[in-house]
Amino acid sequence: MKTITLRRIDLQFDAGQLTHGPAAQQARQAVELINLTLQREPFGLGAQLFVHPDEVEVETGETAA
């Protein structure tokens, strides 16, 4: 099987919508939810996001609604 690896991707999502807790915990939950979607049959890509904890930088901010 041929694989393609993308590195240094930013993930931005609406905190508190489907995830709860501190920012780092919500980020982990978001990645888990995305992985479930990426692997869901029959339309899933069989793809998976991998998080490298020693390289993660979590930033929080507010946007206008």
N, C-alpha and C positions, 0 to 999 in steps of 0.2 A: 504494500500500500504506500502510495506517495503522500507525504504530509507537507504542509506549508506552515511555517511558524511566523507569527507577527509579534514583534516586541514593542514595548513602550507605548501601549494604547491607554488613553485616558477614558475613564468611565464616569459619566455624569448622570445622576438620576434624582428624582424627587424623593428626598429623605422623608421618612415617616408615613409614606403612602402604603407600601407593602412591607416595609422593614421597620424595625424598632430597636431602640437602645442607643449606645454611644456610636459615633460616626464610624469607627473601625468595624464594629459589629455589624452595622447596617451595610457597609461595603461588602463584607463577607457574605451576608444574606443575599445581597443583590447578585453577586457572582453565582451563588448556588441556584438562584431562581433562573438566571440566564442559562446556566449549564443544563438545567432541566428542560428548558425550552429548546435549546440547541440539539438535544438528544431525543426529543419526543418524536415518536413515529406517527404517521408515515412520512411527515415532511421534515423531520429533523436532519441536520447535516452530519450527525455523528461527531460533532465538534465539541470541544471543551475548552474553557478558559482555565489557565493555571495561574495562581497567585503566588508570587515569591515574596513572603513576608519581609525579608530583609531589604527589599527594594520598593516596598509600598510607601507612598506618601499620601496621607489623607488630608484633604483640605475641605473646609465647610464654608458656605457663604449663603447669602440671601439673594433671591432674584425677585423682581417685581412680578406680581401675580397677573 
